[in-house]
Amino acid sequence: CPPLQACEPFVLVLTSALILGTRPSIPLTLSLVPVVMGVSIASATELCFNWLGFLSAMASNLASALRNTYSKACLKDARGDLSSVNLLAILSMQSAVMMIP
């Protein structure tokens, strides 16, 4: 479901609002409308829609949005001790550990 991956910014704004309590600006919200409309049209006209693909794509969007929200929260809480490169290294190590069966 490649069109659903385009909804990642929408999911990111949603998770940031729910978890961090940030309120998106009106221009940001309005800029997401064409993206959501386009994904809706592309998904509605998809000939071979299946729920497993849809749920997998949305889970991927959610995981990516949660990672970005977590990164934003960590950088906000860090008092100059954590650079974005160090944070990327830490998140990569955590992700690698989570992938171990």
C-alpha positions in Angstrom: 0.0 0.0 0.0 2.4 2.7 -1.1 -0.2 5.5 -1.1 -0.8 4.8 2.6 2.8 5.6 3.4 2.0 9.2 2.3 -0.2 9.5 5.3 2.8 9.3 7.7 2.9 13.1 8.2 -0.8 13.0 9.2 -0.1 10.2 11.7 2.9 12.1 13.0 0.8 15.2 13.7 -1.8 13.1 15.4 0.7 11.3 17.6 2.5 14.5 18.5 -0.8 16.1 19.5 -1.9 13.1 21.6 1.5 12.3 23.3 3.3 15.6 23.5 0.2 17.8 23.7 1.3 20.0 20.8 -1.3 21.7 18.8 -0.7 21.8 15.0 -0.9 25.2 13.3 -3.8 25.9 10.9 -1.4 26.1 7.8 0.0 22.7 8.8 -3.4 21.2 9.2 -4.6 22.6 5.9 -1.5 21.3 4.2 -2.4 17.7 5.3 -5.9 17.9 3.7 -4.7 17.3 0.1 -2.5 14.4 1.3 -5.3 12.7 3.1 -7.7 13.3 0.2 -5.2 11.9 -2.3 -4.6 8.8 -0.3 -8.3 8.3 0.2 -9.0 8.6 -3.5 -6.0 6.3 -4.4 -7.2 3.7 -1.8 -10.8 3.8 -2.9 -9.9 3.1 -6.5 -7.5 0.3 -5.6 -8.6 -2.9 -7.3 -6.9 -5.4 -5.0 -7.4 -3.8 -1.6 -6.7 -6.1 1.3 -6.9 -5.5 5.0 -3.6 -7.1 5.9 -1.7 -4.7 3.6 -3.7 -1.8 5.0 -3.1 -2.7 8.6 0.6 -3.3 7.9 1.1 0.0 6.2 -0.7 1.8 9.0 1.4 0.0 11.6 4.5 1.1 9.8 3.2 4.7 9.8 2.4 4.5 13.5 5.8 3.0 14.4 7.6 5.7 12.4 5.5 8.5 13.9 6.1 7.2 17.4 9.8 7.0 16.8 9.8 10.7 15.6 7.6 11.7 18.5 9.9 10.0 21.0 13.0 11.6 19.4 11.3 15.0 19.6 10.5 14.4 23.3 14.1 13.3 24.0 15.7 16.2 22.3 13.4 18.6 24.1 14.2 17.1 27.5 17.9 16.9 26.8 19.8 19.9 28.2 22.5 20.1 25.5 23.9 16.7 26.4 22.3 14.9 23.5 22.8 15.8 19.9 20.6 14.6 17.1 23.3 12.3 15.8 23.7 10.7 19.3 20.0 10.3 19.5 19.9 8.5 16.1 22.6 6.2 17.3 20.8 5.4 20.5 17.5 4.8 18.7 19.2 2.6 16.1 20.7 0.4 18.9 17.3 0.2 20.7 15.7 -0.9 17.4 18.4 -3.5 16.8 17.8 -5.0 20.2 14.0 -5.0 19.6 14.5 -7.0 16.4 16.3 -9.8 18.2 13.9 -12.8 18.4 
